[in-house]
Every structure is written in structure tokens, then in C-alpha cells.
Amino acid sequence: MPFFKVKTKPSITELLKNFFKGSSSWRDEENNLEPLVELIQLIRPLKIKNLQTVNLHELITFLKENQSCRKDLSIYLKEILKNRKFNKIFSDAAILRDVDFFFEVKKRILAKILPYQPQKETLEYVLNQVFYLATDSVWVNKIPMNQLEELYDLLEFESIYESVEPNSSLSELLIAMHLITQRISGRAMETDVIKMVPEFDDLESPFSAFEKELFLIEDEIRNSEKHYILSDDLSFSQLLVLLKHCEDFVEKAFRNSSKYGISLRVNQNLLKIKQQLERLRFLISLLKVENEMDEKNNGIVMALQLIQFNCYKNNVRQFIAQSIQLISYEITQHTAKTGEKYITEGRNEYFKMFWNALGGGFIVGILCIIKIFLSKIDTSIFGHAFLYSMNYAFGFIAIYILGFTLATKQPAMTASALIKAIEEGISKQGNNTQKYNAFAILFARVFRSQFIAFVGNVIMAFPVSLFGIWLIDYVFDYNIAASKWEKLITDISPIHSLAIFHAAIAGFFLFLSGIISGSVANRDKHNQVYYRIAEHPLLKKSFGKARTLKFSALYEKKWAGIISNFWFGVFMGSTASIGLFLGLNLDIRHITFVSGNLALGLYGANYQVSDSMLFWGIFGIGVIGLVNFMVSFSLSLGLAFRSRAISLFELRFVTAAIWNHFKGNPFSFFFPTERKSKSEVVENYLHTEKDK
């Protein structure tokens, strides 16, 4: 005999017979939700993925054949739903409650772990107890509409237009609409929001006009016999026109973000207004009825949406996706413009990139030597993190200000430029095939630009580091790498160390520095920092108008890049120390620095290095460079795709076009070989962007 019995689930028929046929157990306790909860558990599918439909045939058949049970179930459901308030579900659920992004994320995560429980007299309480899984709205919407209509008739639900008395369905609907409208009107009048749409300065607020029209509609509904309106009603048409004006206001504000920039707070404000307008459009549709079938369908649709809104109210993934799309768009818009200068066209630009990369390699070679000296200072882990960070940061800033090139800084910028090319179709007159072919040509230019920048960095960093350590040894008779040469070379090897993982970390920081650059530029644009500097009265009086204007232009051009390079240096310099503090093997590997470290390691060993160690060191430089590029480029590409709402399915065609172009002209990925006539579309695009 088994130790315990497995409790089997009853069928829908058995459950209904148990609760409703010849039994009044459901009446024994007020607001008893147990029958409804168990019924939904039996209907709920075990698997949601690839679910096509949810069939209620068994339930409907049973209710048709058992009139007494059907009547009891109808009475039970009406008692459960009677006088339940639900206006807050329509006005609040699945809509931002706070414009503080991080506070909203924290609150939603906490609500998933420990859900907020409303008062028991509300409909939200019932939905929380019955449809408590986030996936419940998915399978509920898979129930065929004809079955829902049949169930609606069998259970004898009343039309939502029967009454406008307090706590009635229609009254709750109207209350929610007014609540949303008043919230929108106040939020849309905030200074930072109005600043985004100066085109509306001399016009009446569309939100105020909408609110006035909504009051007229409500009076008409409450005073009419049927408590709804027809689609040919002039006031209804006017309400929809005003709603469209409100939506245009928000869309115009989003579009103007490229002119005026946008902060995360303003983005959240606009996003909340947009969500509220979408909710209003749905609620307005419930006020319109053409025939008796519409009355029934609107009631069913309202019930389905109540379930969906309540299920999605704590959705974190959707909230983050909506919140970051516009901000990431503006960030990648900036990096796209910056990245265009890293895409070489002809031979002159190609070799100019090479010379700039040589300059970057020269400075990195010096930084490698300085870091060796800093490592010998007797200080704490934090002290080394600070010293290394400042070494990297000021070195990167010097490279940036002098106009030199650090190869791996480019992928994060050029990825956005490539996506911008896809978004605009490069050639507005071309078809999809032309678009992808032109993109492949542009990608080849990006790749060869990266290639020549890698070459320039590496072939300069190596001899500069080698010459520097020799000069120090010659002058001071001190080989600074004598005790560290083995580690310097081993750390480059992809098989003797975690060089690939460490290179991926560096690639992530390269991507992050691109985000910082775009974010700073976008923030300063929104806060009108450049204009405020140019018109600062004390600066104009002290330095003169011309110099102040020149300083403002220089700030606009360079500041975002300086901040980006500073933080990139901090990330690079502090990673190893953070790893030591946490007990993790964390570090960074950057192609230009490892080439300098290889030179230092060889000299430190007095060139007494095995062929195997030398091979893996040289091979490791190439692998590290490839990983640096792949990680930073792929992350930037993914962000750019998301920011422009372009489907990743596009990658299939893009990859095919790149591969076909490579097979036809592989050398174009390394050298500027194509004739201008072959890339006329790309030429037009690049010149157009530079003109902008």
C-alpha cells in the first residue's frame, strides 16, 4: 500500500456538479472564490508555448445539458462580480506609475515576488486571486470568440450599457476615462515636456480640448436611454479627432528629441502619456455600439482586457524594452554620426586612418611602460586601481584630443552607422536587394577601416614599447620587466590564460564607453548646455563673444568623447583590482596594449623565449583583437537594432549580402579596391550624412 495517495484533478463536469448541482456550499461563505479558482485551474493549459486555441466545448456542453447547474453558476458569478470597482485597473494597470525608471523597475520586481493585494470589494482582488499567473492573459485570448459569446448567453450576463448608476460597468468605465484624461492634462503641461514641442506654444492644448469634449460625451451617454453612442455621432467623431491631436503631440515630442535631446525622466513622462492615450483609445471604442451584437462583444472584450491589463501590470521586460528604446535610439544616433568618420572611402582616407592609428599606437606604447612602473609602487589594491585608471584615462583622452585612433573604439560607433544605413535604406529609390548590397559594400569599408587601424596600432605600440624599455635599461641600467616578463607573455596566450574572456570584458567596456558618449551628448543637448555656455554673460564679458562661442562649439564637439574615454580608462584600469577584491579572475586584454606588453616581455626575458611561447603570444594578439571587435560590435549592433525596432530577421539578408560580396571581392575587406561606380549608392549616403 503506497505511503500517500496522489490527488487527481476532477474534470470540469465533476467540479461543477460538486459545487453547484444540488449543493449550496458556494453560498456558505461570502465572496467564496474557491469554485471559480478551481474551475480556471482546470481550464488553464499546462503549456502556453505554441498554443493555438483553448477549447471550452466541455464546459459549454455541460451547461446546456444541466439547466439547474447553469443557473446556479450564473447566480454565483453575478454575486462574485456584483458592485465590484474596477476603474483603477483601466486607469493604472500596465501603465507607468512613476517616471523614475529605476524606482519603477524595483517596484515591479518586488510586486512579482510579493504581489500587492487590493481591497476585497474590488474586481482587481478577484482577478489577482483567480488569474494570478502572468501567462493567464495569453491563453484567455486563445479562446474562440464564438465560444465566449455562447458562454455569455448561457450565463445570462447583462449588457454593460444597462445602467450608469455608481459601481455599474459603464460608470466605472467613464470614471477611468476622466481620471486618465486629467492625469494626462497635468503631465503634458510640465515645463520639460512642453519644451519638446515648441510648435504647440501658440495653440490650445489638445489635451484640454479633449477633456472638454469628453465631458460632453459623458452627459450625452448618461442622459440617453441606451447609454451609448453611434459611430456617426458628430461628438464621437470630434472626440476621435482630438485624441489624434493628442497622439500627434506626443509623437512630435519624440521626433523632436533629435533636435533638443531628451532625458530619461522626460522620456518616461512621454511614455506614460503615450500609454494613457492608447488606453483611452481602447476605452473610447467601448462607448460605441451599432447593434445588439456590439453590446455583447464589447462586454466580452472589456472582460478580456481587464484580465490582460491586470496580468501585465508588473511586467518588467516590456517596461524596460519600452523605456530604453527611445533613449537608446538617441544614443545610437549620436554614435552613428560619430562613427561615420571612422568609415574610410578612398585610398587617402584609408592611409590617413593608418597614420592616425600609428599615433594611437605610439601613445599606447608609452602607457604600457608607465603601467609597468605603476605596478612597482607599494600601495593598496585601490591605489593600483586608481593609478592604472588614471594612466589609461588620460592616455585615451590624449589620443582622442590629438585626433589619433584607438582601433577598438571604432566598432561601437560604426555599428550604429551601419544600422542607420539599413533604416534609411541607403538609397531611397532602390529595392531591398540594392539596399542589402549597398550595406555589404559599406560593411566592407567598416571592416577594412578596423583592419588598417589594428595594423597601425599594433606595429607602432610594439617598437615604441621595445625602444622605451631599452632606453630605460640603457640610461639607468634597469630592466623594468625582468621580473614580470613571463606573466606579460603568458597573459597574451589564448591557451595558457583566460585571454579570450578578458578580451571580451574589454570589448564590453568599449561598447559601454560608446553608450556613455551618446548619453552625455544627448543629455547636454536636452539641457541646452552648449547654448547656455555660448550665452553665459560672465564668459562673454571675460573672454569675449567670439572666444565664448568657440569654447561652446569645442565643448559640443569634444566633451562627450572626453568623458567617454575617461570612463573607458577607469573601467580598464580597475577591472583587475575589482577581480582581486572579489576573488575572481577578472582582467582586460586590448589588442594594442598586448602588442606593447609582448615587446616588454621579450626584452624582460632578454629575448630568451621559446618558439611556442612566442607563437602563442603573436597568435594571441590577433585573437584578442578579433574578440575585442566582435564583442563591442555585436553589442552595439544589437542595441542599434533594438533602438530602431528593426527585426533581427533582417540579419539573415544582411549576412547573405556580406558573404556574397566577400566571395566576389575579398580584398575590399582589407584594402580600398572597389571603383566609385560600384558603390555610388554608398557614396551618396556618406556624403549626405557628412553634409548634415
ABEGO torsion letter per residue (X at the ends): XBABBBBBBBBAAAAAAAAABGBAAAAABBGBAAAAAAAAAAABBABABGBABBBAAAAAAAAAABAAAAAAAAAAAAAAABGBBAAAAAAABGBBABABAAAAAAAAAAAAABBBBBBAABAAAAAAAABABAAAAAAAAABBAAAAAAAAAAAGBBBAAABABBGBAAAAAAAAAAAAAAAAAAAAABAAAAAABAAAAABBBAAAAAAAAAAAAAAAAAABAAGBBBAABAAAAAAAAAAAAAAAAAAAAAAAAAAAEBBAAAAAAAAAAAAAAAAAAAAAAAABBABAAAAAAAAAAAAAAAAAAAAAAABAAAAAAAAAAAAAAAAAAAAAAAAAAABBABAAAAAAAAAAAAAAAAAAAAAAAAAAAAAABBBBAAAAAAAAAAAAAAAAAAAAAAGBBBAAAAAAAAAAAAAAAAAAGGBAABBAAAAAAAAAAAAAAAAAAAAAAAAAAAAAAAAAAAAAAAAAAAAAGBBAAAAAAAAAAAAABAAABAAAAAAAAAAAAAAAAAAAAAAAAAAAAAAGAAAAAAABAAAAAAAEAAAAAAAAAAAAAAAAAAAAAAAAAAAAAAAAAAAAAAGBBBBBBBAAAAAAAAAAAAAAAGGBBBAAAAAAAAAAAAAAAAAAAAAAAAAAAAAAAAAAGBBAAAAAAAAAAAAAAAAABAAAAABBABBAAAAAAAAAAAAAAAAX
